[in-house]
Amino acid sequence: MSPDEASKQAGFEASSWGLNSKGYAKRARKYLGWEPKARSLKDEIPDIVDGEAEMLGLKVGHAEKVVAGKQ
């Protein structure tokens, strides 16, 4: 369902559908033998933060500095 279709169906509340969803693809693993091959979300977060920091005009590498400061 597209965001526009969801809004027509349920109004502005539809924009929050699935935000707290935790998917594990159990059926895809069980019935199709699917296994994930890409990086995990945890591994992607530093790149996402760097991309956001770059768009905001902050220094590239911001995520690594934040992570290093918390250790």
Buried (B, 14 or more C-beta within 10 A) or exposed (E): EEEEEBBEEEEEEBEEEEEEEEEEEEEEEEEEEEEEEEEEEEEEEBEEBBEEBEEEEEEEEBBEEEEEEEE
